[in-house]
Amino acid sequence: MLEIVLDTVSWILLSAGGVFVLIGGIGALRMPNLYTRMHAASVTDTLGAVLVLAGVMVQAGLTLATIKLAAILLFLLITSPTASYALAHAALLAGIKPDAGRAADRGDHA
């Protein structure tokens, strides 16, 4: 019975992680500029990876593999936001300005 519950929880986490990564990919394609694309991709990528790794950790049980997966998860939680910040900062230094928004959002009715 416990095995069925663990398998179900694991597959729910894995599926949710896959859905978040898919949403991030769609968001990266649909957003208007570099900064919003990067935000959509980095947030959903981190959450998707956390959910996928959590699902694999539940599936692995209490083993050495779970400790290794937890170390990977910790590394990912530290490096992913740092990499996103570095990319955004480099883009800003390169002169890529954030858009002020769409014309309709600014009140321009041309």
C-alpha positions as CSV (number, residue, x, y, z in Angstrom):
1,M,0.0,0.0,0.0
2,L,2.8,2.4,0.9
3,E,4.5,1.6,-2.4
4,I,1.4,2.7,-4.3
5,V,1.2,6.0,-2.4
6,L,4.9,6.7,-3.0
7,D,4.6,5.9,-6.7
8,T,1.6,8.2,-7.0
9,V,3.3,11.1,-5.2
10,S,6.4,10.6,-7.3
11,W,4.5,10.6,-10.6
12,I,2.5,13.7,-9.5
13,L,5.7,15.5,-8.7
14,L,7.3,14.4,-11.9
15,S,4.3,15.4,-14.0
16,A,3.9,18.8,-12.3
17,G,7.6,19.4,-12.9
18,G,7.2,18.6,-16.6
19,V,4.2,20.9,-16.8
20,F,6.1,23.8,-15.3
21,V,9.0,23.3,-17.7
22,L,6.6,23.2,-20.6
23,I,4.9,26.4,-19.4
24,G,8.3,28.1,-19.1
25,G,9.1,27.1,-22.6
26,I,5.9,28.5,-23.9
27,G,6.4,31.7,-21.8
28,A,9.9,32.1,-23.3
29,L,8.4,32.0,-26.8
30,R,5.5,34.3,-26.1
31,M,7.0,37.1,-24.0
32,P,7.9,40.4,-25.8
33,N,11.5,41.1,-24.7
34,L,14.6,39.5,-23.2
35,Y,13.9,40.3,-19.6
36,T,10.4,38.9,-19.5
37,R,11.5,35.8,-21.4
38,M,14.3,35.3,-19.0
39,H,12.1,35.7,-16.0
40,A,9.5,33.3,-17.3
41,A,12.1,30.7,-18.2
42,S,14.2,31.0,-15.0
43,V,11.3,30.9,-12.5
44,T,9.5,27.9,-14.2
45,D,12.8,26.2,-14.9
46,T,13.8,26.3,-11.2
47,L,10.4,25.2,-10.0
48,G,10.2,22.4,-12.6
49,A,13.6,21.1,-11.7
50,V,12.8,21.2,-8.0
51,L,9.6,19.2,-8.6
52,V,11.3,16.7,-10.9
53,L,14.1,16.1,-8.5
54,A,11.7,15.8,-5.6
55,G,9.7,13.2,-7.6
56,V,12.9,11.2,-8.3
57,M,13.9,11.5,-4.6
58,V,10.6,10.1,-3.5
59,Q,11.0,7.3,-6.0
60,A,14.6,6.5,-4.9
61,G,13.6,6.2,-1.2
62,L,16.2,6.6,1.6
63,T,19.4,5.7,-0.3
64,L,22.7,7.3,-1.2
65,A,21.1,8.4,-4.5
66,T,18.7,10.6,-2.5
67,I,21.5,12.4,-0.8
68,K,23.2,13.0,-4.2
69,L,19.9,14.3,-5.6
70,A,19.5,16.6,-2.6
71,A,23.0,18.0,-3.3
72,I,22.1,18.5,-6.9
73,L,18.9,20.3,-5.8
74,L,20.8,22.6,-3.4
75,F,23.3,23.4,-6.2
76,L,20.5,24.1,-8.6
77,L,18.7,26.4,-6.1
78,I,21.9,28.4,-5.7
79,T,23.1,28.6,-9.3
80,S,19.9,29.1,-11.2
81,P,18.9,32.5,-9.8
82,T,22.6,33.6,-9.9
83,A,22.8,32.7,-13.6
84,S,19.6,34.6,-14.3
85,Y,20.9,37.6,-12.5
86,A,24.2,37.5,-14.4
87,L,22.4,37.2,-17.8
88,A,20.1,40.1,-17.0
89,H,23.0,42.3,-15.7
90,A,25.1,41.5,-18.8
91,A,22.2,42.4,-21.1
92,L,21.7,45.7,-19.3
93,L,25.4,46.5,-19.6
94,A,25.3,45.6,-23.3
95,G,22.6,48.3,-23.7
96,I,19.5,46.2,-24.0
97,K,16.9,48.3,-22.4
98,P,13.8,46.9,-20.8
99,D,10.6,47.8,-22.8
100,A,8.3,50.2,-21.1
101,G,5.4,48.0,-22.0
102,R,3.0,47.7,-24.9
103,A,1.5,50.9,-26.4
104,A,-1.9,50.1,-25.0
105,D,-0.4,49.8,-21.5
106,R,1.3,53.2,-21.8
107,G,-1.9,54.9,-22.9
108,D,-0.8,55.4,-26.6
109,H,-3.8,54.8,-28.8
110,A,-2.2,55.0,-32.2
